[in-house]
Amino acid sequence: MAFTGHINCLNAGVWDERVQPRDDLEKYGKSCRVMRNFIPRTEGGAEKRHGDEWMGEAKYHDRDFGLVEFKLGNNTPYMLEMGYQYIRFWSNGLRILESEKNISNITTPGATLTVTVNSHGYSNGNVI
């Protein structure tokens, strides 16, 4: 039987099916059996969980890839799509497009990452 009332306190969280029948426990009325796409808050209610936004197709469908989120100094959110021998950059739901550049070398002397690209047209100090 489905419950169709109002619950304003879920801070007991999600209970295992072995504990769910124990209606004699103090926090029984503040628990739930299944909670999808929500996070129980310690203050009482539940908050919708954050998710990913569909922005486009991956470069290769037959290979694994990863997504890394970061914010540059001006707090503009970016997403890096990193896969087999490539990195693509996304911002505000769109892929950042520019002509391809061939990377000839990547070094990490100390804490600095240096990417070497021949015939790129940039100057030292440009933010890319």
C-alpha positions in Angstrom: 0.0 0.0 0.0 1.5 3.3 -1.0 1.6 6.3 1.4 0.0 9.4 -0.1 0.4 11.9 2.8 2.8 14.7 3.7 6.1 13.9 5.5 8.0 16.9 6.6 10.9 15.1 8.3 13.0 12.5 6.7 16.2 12.8 8.7 16.3 9.1 9.7 17.3 8.5 6.1 16.8 5.3 4.0 16.3 2.1 6.1 17.3 -1.3 5.0 14.5 -3.7 4.2 15.4 -5.8 7.3 14.7 -2.8 9.6 11.7 -1.3 7.8 9.1 -3.5 9.5 10.2 -2.3 12.9 7.5 0.3 13.4 8.2 0.2 17.2 11.5 2.1 16.7 11.5 5.8 17.5 12.7 7.1 14.1 10.4 4.8 12.1 8.1 7.7 11.1 11.1 9.8 9.9 12.5 7.1 7.6 11.8 5.7 4.1 12.4 2.5 2.3 13.4 4.0 -1.1 14.6 7.5 -1.9 15.6 8.1 -5.6 17.3 11.3 -6.7 17.0 13.0 -3.3 19.3 13.4 -0.3 17.8 13.4 3.2 18.8 16.6 5.1 19.7 16.6 8.8 17.3 19.4 9.4 14.4 17.3 8.2 13.3 17.3 4.6 14.9 16.1 1.5 16.9 17.9 -1.2 16.9 17.0 -4.9 20.3 15.6 -5.7 22.5 17.3 -8.3 22.9 15.6 -11.6 24.7 15.9 -14.9 23.3 17.9 -17.8 23.2 16.5 -21.3 25.5 18.6 -23.5 26.4 16.4 -26.4 27.8 13.2 -27.7 31.2 11.8 -26.5 33.9 11.8 -29.1 34.3 8.0 -29.2 31.3 5.8 -28.3 33.4 2.6 -28.1 36.0 3.9 -25.6 35.9 4.9 -22.0 36.0 8.6 -21.1 35.8 10.7 -17.9 34.3 14.1 -17.0 36.1 16.5 -14.7 34.4 19.8 -13.6 36.5 22.9 -12.7 36.1 26.6 -12.3 38.6 29.1 -13.6 39.4 32.3 -11.7 36.3 34.1 -12.9 34.0 31.3 -11.6 32.9 30.2 -15.0 32.1 26.5 -14.8 33.9 24.2 -17.3 33.7 20.5 -18.0 36.6 18.5 -19.4 35.9 15.4 -21.4 39.0 13.3 -21.2 39.3 10.2 -23.3 41.6 8.1 -25.5 44.3 10.6 -26.6 42.1 13.7 -26.4 40.6 16.4 -24.1 37.5 18.4 -25.1 36.3 21.5 -23.2 32.7 22.4 -22.5 31.2 25.5 -21.0 27.6 26.7 -20.5 26.2 23.6 -22.2 28.3 24.1 -25.4 31.6 22.6 -26.6 34.4 25.2 -26.9 35.5 24.9 -30.5 38.8 25.9 -32.1 40.9 24.3 -34.7 42.8 21.2 -33.6 46.4 21.6 -32.4 48.8 18.7 -32.3 50.4 18.4 -28.9 54.1 17.4 -29.2 55.0 17.1 -25.5 53.6 17.4 -22.0 55.9 17.8 -19.0 55.3 18.4 -15.3 58.4 20.1 -13.9 57.4 20.5 -10.2 53.8 21.7 -9.8 53.6 23.3 -13.3 52.1 21.6 -16.3 53.7 22.5 -19.6 52.0 21.6 -22.9 54.1 22.0 -26.0 52.3 22.7 -29.3 54.2 23.7 -32.4 52.8 26.4 -34.8 49.9 27.4 -32.5 49.8 31.2 -32.9 49.6 31.9 -29.2 52.0 34.1 -27.1 53.6 33.1 -23.7 51.1 33.9 -20.9 47.9 33.4 -23.0 45.2 31.6 -21.0 43.9 28.7 -23.1 
